[in-house]
Amino acid sequence: MKLEEKVVKKLILKCETISSMESCTGGHFANTITNIEGSSSVIKFSAVTYSNEYKIRMGVSKSIIDKYSVYSFETSHNMAFEISKFANSTYGIGITGKLNRIDENNLVGDDNIIFATIYNSKNDNYIDMKIKCPNYQRSKCKDYIVKTILRKLLKVMGD
């Protein structure tokens, strides 16, 4: 069984829900989840906030982005929390980072380093993942990131 199938089945079994705010993965996490039958009962909301403007519109603190940069755990924490709060979901997923490029406007952090956070609203807990993406093409890198998050999410849910 695929990881995403296990996650959806476990969420259904536990009557829990999930939402995501994604930047560099461009909605790939939500797409992966919604490819699974039954996902409509567990995914509450997903936002692709590729720009800082829309991260901020979705509740991410501008001061956090300004202080720590968009490429930080502080930002992924805030993304995960805000999307969970917005959607009233059990888990919020926040994903930000750089994929195979240099951001001339923000030289903080290495290329291919992704900051991902799972926020668990049941116990107000944050689970962080600093994911070093291999030098794959972008689509394969997105797959790698999503699989890494799904594996961690299964552990968090008590796999």
N, C-alpha and C positions, 0 to 999 in steps of 0.2 A: 504494500500500500504506500502511496506517495505521502510525503510529509504533510502537504497541504490537506490531503484527505484525512489524515490522522488528526490534524488541528481542528478541522471543521467538525468531525465526529465527536471529538472530546469537548469542544465548546457546546455542541448540541446536548450531549449527555449531561454536562454540568449546568446547563441553562445559563451560559455566560455569553458575552458579546465582545466584539472587537471593533476598533476603528483605527484609521491610520492617517498620519500627515507625512507625506513623502516629498522629498526634494529631488535629490540626484537619481532616485530610482523611478521617477516619473509615473507613479501609479502601478508599478510592476508588482508590488506586494499585494495591493487590493485586487489586481487582475488575477494573480495566482490563486487567491482565496476564492474569488467569484467564479473561477472555472470549475469549482466543485459543487456537485448537486447538494442542495440543502444550505448553501452558504447564505442565502437570503434571510435565513432565520438567525444568523449570528453576526453578520457584518452590518454595522449601524450606519457608518459614514466613512468616506475617504476623501481626502483633499490632497491635490498635488499643488504644493506651494513652492514652485521652482524659484520664485523671486522672494527677496526679503520683504518686499511690500506686502505680499499675500501671506507670508508667515505672520507678519505683524497684524494684518487684518483678521487672521484666525486666532489672535490672542497671544502670540509669542511676543515676549517683551523686547522692545527695541533696545532698551538699556542692556539686556543680556547679550543681544547680537553685537551691540557696539563695544561692550566690555570684553567679551570672550571670543567673538567672531561667530559667524554662522557655522563654522567648522569646529564644533566643540560639543562636549557632553552637556554643558549647561543649556545649549540650544536644543539638542535632541531631547533632553529632559522636559524642557518647556513645551516642545512640540507634542510629545507623548501625553503629557498632563492635559494640555489645552484641548487636544482632540478627544481625549477620553471624557473630559468635562463637557465639551460641546455636544457630544453624541450620547452622553450618559451611558458609556460602555464600560464593561469590566476591565478590558485591556485597551490601552492606547499605545500605538507604535509610532515613534518619531524617527525619521531617517534623514540624515544630512551628510554631505561630504563632497569630495571631488572624485570624479571618474575620468581618468585619462586626459586631464587638461590642467593648465595653469590658469588660475584666476588672477589676472593682472590687478584687479581691484582689491583682492584680499590674498596676500601671499602667506598667510598663516596656515601652517599645517602642510603635510605632504600630499602629493597626488596619490590617488587610489586609496586614501584612508577615509573610511566611512564611520560616522558616529551614529549608532542606533541605540534606541532605548525602548524597553517595554515598561510601560507604567501599569501597575496592578492597583486598581482603585479599591479593591477589597481590603488591602492592608497598607495603602499609601506607600507602595514600595517601587523603587526604580531598579531595573536590571539593565546594565550598560554593556554594550559590545563595541569594541574598537575593531573594525573589520578591515584588514589589509587585503584589498582586492588584487588578485593576480593580474598581470598585464594581458587580460583578455580583451576582446572587443567589447564595447559597451553592453550589448545585449547579454553576453555571457557573464559579464561582471554583475549585472543586475540579478541574473539567476543565482549566482554565487551568494550575493548579499541576502536575497530572500530566503534561500535554503538555510543559511546560517541563522537567520532570525527565527525561522520556523522550528529548527532544532532546539534553540534556546527556549522558545515559547512552549514547546512540548514539555521540557523539563520544569519550567515555571508552573505549568498546569498540573504537574504530577504524573508525568509519563512513566 
